[in-house]
Structure formats: structure tokens, C-alpha cells
Amino acid sequence: MICIVSINLTNTFNSSIAGVIQNTSTDYTHNDLQKLSNFRVGQQHFHFYFYAIKIRKMKEQEQTNFSRIAEAISYIKDNFKTQPGLDEVAEKIHLSPFHFQRIFTEWAGVSPKKFLQYISVGYAKNILKNKQATLFDAAFETGLSGTSRLHDLFINIEGMTPGEFINGGENLFINYSYAESPFGNILVASTARGICHMSFSDNEQEALKALHKSFPNAKYKQMVDLIQQKALYIFTHDWSKLSKIKLHLKATDFQLKVWETLLKIPMGRLSTYGNIAKQINIPGASRAVGSAIGSNPIAFLIPCHRVIQSSGTFGGYMWGSTRKTAIIGWEAAKTFAEQ
């Protein structure tokens, strides 16, 4: 038990510690944690502080685990012809086979060997071949599990008016925050009318710069609001708690039409650029569809990761091809486990 001295927050000598302690919502830096770990405090006053440190360390470990999983998936993709085994992949990412198997199964819900089936070109081709006929039917395959519900049942896209994004969004007030997901950290931002941006953020500052580039003259505030919280429920897999998620997006009519079509692709299913073009009744617009998909500002919620090449190759992704592979395999594993 740590209970030696208490801290006087007005003491000049302890001002650097006090600056960390007074803001319980701070996203602690490494230096902050070092100050606190080297400073013993009265348990009755600052017990919550060590809890905050514990949570931060847990988050860092979760991020480390996904980084290792992403590294493993990348290695498997690059060496698929030799079909590397568990021991080889584990050695590549500097883990024991037992530890690698455990963290991978905790993340994906299936073993690495099973996961490989879901990210193979053959599996993708089979999904495309067998599912396209009914993929966009209004009553898509009765009996789908809860997490395979169509996105368009609970996600509503609203286009911004010209007045809202004119002059770099000077009339917009945007809240933003960082959160964790099974695929790394994300930056999520919202206006009073809905989510306007969600991106995976390997580098938080670079992600924030990208947001500012979209709306350079908006007024920004770092805070979590109810709109963001509702959207982030999608990563919990308790979809029974999902409320209607509103997206408030700057887009052309064509982009909105493409993004709304993407919402109809259920979890665990895949489509192609050509098929999306057909669904919006412009069959010759595959390239334009690809451009609209590539400019999607809402990661995961608008599932552009579910669109692949007709050859079965997964293709590119704004937030990295390895992450796209990870998401496709993860969703397939979750869908298969629930059926």
C-alpha cells in the first residue's frame, strides 16, 4: 500500500506534479507518467490518480497488441506463397508462439490459422460469387445475426449545406476526441448535427492536421460528446445499445449516393467497385465510384473497407492496406462465430 505523504497542490516544489493531477481528463504523456510513478502520494487523496495511470497503461498495451497483429498480418500477406506457420510468424514479431496465439485469438475471436482463411483471395472470390445476387435486396437474407444487420438501419447520412462548409467551415463548431478501437486509435469529430470525421490515427497530430485541412476555419474544441459516444458503440459489438447514428458530411450528391450504398453491405460481406456502380444505376462509373470511396471521411462507420477488386484482391485503403485486411478478416471471423 502506498501511503507515505500527501501532496499540497499549492506547493511550488510540486507544481509540475500538480499540473498533471488537477486535470483528471488529461491524456497523460510519458513524462507525466514518469513524474507520477516516481512520486508517492497519500492513497486517500489520490487513489483515482493511480487508476488513471493503470487505464493509460492498459490502453498502451492494447495499441501494442494491435501493432503486433498488424505486423503479423503484413508478414503473412507478403509471404502467403510459403504459408508461414505459427512459430515463424510469432518469431517475426518477437513473441512466443503461445503468447502470439493468445493475443491474436483474443483480438479476432479465432485462431491465426482460421483467420488466414478469411483474408485469402479464394475466400473473397467465393463471397463475391455467392453473395452478390442478394447483397442489396431489401430483405437481405432473413435470419442474419445481430451484428450483420445492414448499416443503413441505424446510420443516417446528412449532407452539409453550402452555407455550413463555405469559407473553410467558418460557421462550424467541431468537437473532436481520440478513442481506441480493435484496429488502433481513432480520431472522431462531430458538429451539433452529427459525426463529420472519423479516421484511424497512428499519429494523433497528423490525424488532427487532416481534420483541420478539411475545415480549416472551423472552431475546434477537444471534448467527447454524446454524438461521438453513440458512434463509438459500434466497436463494442453490443449493437442492441446502438441509437441512430447521424453523419454530417461535406460531399457532392454523387459521393453521398455512393456512401449510402456502402451502408447496405452487411458485416462479413464484400462488394466490388463495379457492383457499387451498378447499384447506383451508373454501370460505367467504376472509376468515379473508386474516387468517391477513396474520399470517404468516416472510417468503419461507412464501410468502404468492404469494397474490393473483382479479382478478389483487397486493394488499397486510405488508412493502410494491412488495416483493411485486418478489418475484413476480423469482421468475417465475428460473423462466422455468431452463425
RAUR-V938171 format. One record per residue. SS is DSSP state (hx for helix, st for strand, lp for the rest). OMEGA is omega in whole degrees, -180 to 180 (* if undefined). Layout:
# RAUR-V938171
ss=SS omega=OMEGA
ss=SS omega=OMEGA
This chain:
# RAUR-V938171
ss=lp omega=179
ss=lp omega=180
ss=lp omega=-175
ss=lp omega=179
ss=lp omega=172
ss=lp omega=-176
ss=lp omega=171
ss=lp omega=-173
ss=lp omega=-180
ss=lp omega=-179
ss=lp omega=-178
ss=hx omega=-177
ss=hx omega=-176
ss=hx omega=-174
ss=hx omega=-179
ss=hx omega=176
ss=hx omega=-177
ss=hx omega=180
ss=hx omega=179
ss=hx omega=-173
ss=hx omega=-173
ss=lp omega=-180
ss=lp omega=-176
ss=lp omega=-180
ss=lp omega=-177
ss=lp omega=172
ss=lp omega=-167
ss=lp omega=175
ss=lp omega=178
ss=hx omega=180
ss=hx omega=177
ss=hx omega=-178
ss=hx omega=180
ss=hx omega=178
ss=hx omega=-176
ss=hx omega=-178
ss=hx omega=180
ss=lp omega=-176
ss=lp omega=-178
ss=lp omega=-176
ss=lp omega=179
ss=lp omega=-175
ss=hx omega=-173
ss=hx omega=-178
ss=hx omega=-169
ss=hx omega=178
ss=hx omega=-179
ss=hx omega=-177
ss=hx omega=179
ss=hx omega=174
ss=hx omega=178
ss=hx omega=179
ss=hx omega=-179
ss=hx omega=180
ss=hx omega=-180
ss=hx omega=-179
ss=hx omega=177
ss=hx omega=179
ss=hx omega=179
ss=hx omega=180
ss=hx omega=178
ss=hx omega=179
ss=hx omega=178
ss=hx omega=-180
ss=hx omega=179
ss=hx omega=178
ss=hx omega=178
ss=hx omega=178
ss=hx omega=178
ss=hx omega=178
ss=hx omega=179
ss=hx omega=180
ss=hx omega=178
ss=hx omega=179
ss=hx omega=180
ss=hx omega=179
ss=hx omega=-177
ss=hx omega=-176
ss=lp omega=-173
ss=hx omega=-178
ss=hx omega=-179
ss=hx omega=179
ss=lp omega=-178
ss=lp omega=-180
ss=lp omega=-178
ss=hx omega=-177
ss=hx omega=-178
ss=hx omega=-179
ss=hx omega=179
ss=hx omega=179
ss=hx omega=-179
ss=hx omega=-178
ss=lp omega=171
ss=lp omega=175
ss=lp omega=172
ss=lp omega=178
ss=hx omega=-180
ss=hx omega=-178
ss=hx omega=179
ss=hx omega=179
ss=hx omega=-177
ss=hx omega=-176
ss=hx omega=179
ss=hx omega=-179
ss=hx omega=176
ss=hx omega=-178
ss=hx omega=-172
ss=hx omega=-175
ss=lp omega=177
ss=lp omega=180
ss=lp omega=176
ss=hx omega=-179
ss=hx omega=179
ss=hx omega=-179
ss=hx omega=-179
ss=hx omega=180
ss=hx omega=-175
ss=hx omega=-180
ss=lp omega=178
ss=lp omega=177
ss=hx omega=179
ss=hx omega=179
ss=hx omega=-180
ss=hx omega=179
ss=hx omega=-180
ss=hx omega=177
ss=hx omega=-179
ss=hx omega=-177
ss=hx omega=-171
ss=hx omega=-171
ss=hx omega=-173
ss=hx omega=-177
ss=hx omega=-176
ss=hx omega=-171
ss=hx omega=-174
ss=lp omega=176
ss=lp omega=-178
ss=lp omega=180
ss=lp omega=-171
ss=lp omega=173
ss=lp omega=179
ss=lp omega=179
ss=lp omega=177
ss=lp omega=179
ss=lp omega=-175
ss=hx omega=-176
ss=hx omega=175
ss=hx omega=177
ss=lp omega=178
ss=lp omega=178
ss=hx omega=-174
ss=hx omega=174
ss=hx omega=-175
ss=lp omega=177
ss=st omega=-178
ss=st omega=180
ss=st omega=176
ss=st omega=179
ss=st omega=175
ss=lp omega=174
ss=lp omega=177
ss=hx omega=-180
ss=hx omega=-178
ss=hx omega=-179
ss=hx omega=179
ss=hx omega=178
ss=hx omega=175
ss=hx omega=178
ss=hx omega=-176
ss=lp omega=179
ss=lp omega=-177
ss=lp omega=171
ss=st omega=-172
ss=st omega=170
ss=st omega=177
ss=st omega=178
ss=st omega=177
ss=st omega=-179
ss=st omega=179
ss=st omega=175
ss=st omega=177
ss=lp omega=-176
ss=lp omega=179
ss=st omega=-179
ss=st omega=178
ss=st omega=171
ss=st omega=179
ss=st omega=-178
ss=st omega=-175
ss=st omega=167
ss=st omega=178
ss=lp omega=-174
ss=lp omega=177
ss=st omega=178
ss=st omega=180
ss=st omega=-177
ss=st omega=172
ss=st omega=-177
ss=st omega=172
ss=st omega=-170
ss=lp omega=174
ss=lp omega=176
ss=lp omega=-173
ss=hx omega=-178
ss=hx omega=179
ss=hx omega=178
ss=hx omega=179
ss=hx omega=177
ss=hx omega=179
ss=hx omega=177
ss=hx omega=179
ss=hx omega=180
ss=hx omega=179
ss=hx omega=-179
ss=lp omega=-171
ss=lp omega=-176
ss=lp omega=178
ss=lp omega=175
ss=st omega=-173
ss=st omega=174
ss=st omega=178
ss=st omega=179
ss=lp omega=176
ss=lp omega=177
ss=lp omega=-176
ss=hx omega=179
ss=hx omega=179
ss=hx omega=-179
ss=hx omega=179
ss=hx omega=-179
ss=hx omega=-176
ss=hx omega=176
ss=hx omega=-177
ss=hx omega=-180
ss=hx omega=-178
ss=lp omega=-176
ss=lp omega=171
ss=lp omega=-173
ss=hx omega=177
ss=hx omega=-180
ss=hx omega=-176
ss=lp omega=169
ss=lp omega=177
ss=lp omega=-180
ss=st omega=-179
ss=st omega=176
ss=st omega=-177
ss=st omega=-164
ss=st omega=171
ss=lp omega=-174
ss=lp omega=171
ss=lp omega=178
ss=hx omega=-180
ss=hx omega=179
ss=hx omega=180
ss=hx omega=-180
ss=hx omega=179
ss=hx omega=-177
ss=hx omega=178
ss=hx omega=177
ss=hx omega=178
ss=hx omega=-179
ss=lp omega=-178
ss=lp omega=178
ss=lp omega=-177
ss=lp omega=176
ss=lp omega=-179
ss=lp omega=179
ss=lp omega=-178
ss=lp omega=175
ss=st omega=-179
ss=st omega=178
ss=hx omega=179
ss=hx omega=-179
ss=hx omega=176
ss=hx omega=179
ss=hx omega=179
ss=hx omega=-177
ss=hx omega=178
ss=lp omega=176
ss=lp omega=172
ss=lp omega=-171
ss=lp omega=-180
ss=lp omega=-172
ss=lp omega=-177
ss=hx omega=-179
ss=hx omega=178
ss=hx omega=176
ss=hx omega=178
ss=hx omega=178
ss=hx omega=179
ss=hx omega=178
ss=hx omega=-180
ss=hx omega=179
ss=lp omega=179
ss=lp omega=-178
ss=lp omega=-174
ss=st omega=180
ss=lp omega=173
ss=lp omega=-180
ss=lp omega=168
ss=lp omega=-165
ss=lp omega=178
ss=hx omega=178
ss=hx omega=-179
ss=hx omega=178
ss=st omega=-176
ss=st omega=179
ss=lp omega=-177
ss=lp omega=178
ss=lp omega=-175
ss=lp omega=175
ss=lp omega=-174
ss=lp omega=178
ss=lp omega=-174
ss=lp omega=-178
ss=lp omega=-177
ss=lp omega=-176
ss=lp omega=173
ss=lp omega=-177
ss=hx omega=178
ss=hx omega=178
ss=hx omega=177
ss=hx omega=178
ss=hx omega=-180
ss=hx omega=-178
ss=hx omega=-180
ss=hx omega=179
ss=hx omega=-180
ss=hx omega=-180
ss=hx omega=179
ss=hx omega=-180
ss=hx omega=-180
ss=hx omega=-179
ss=hx omega=-180
ss=hx omega=-177
ss=hx omega=-175
ss=hx omega=-178
ss=lp omega=*
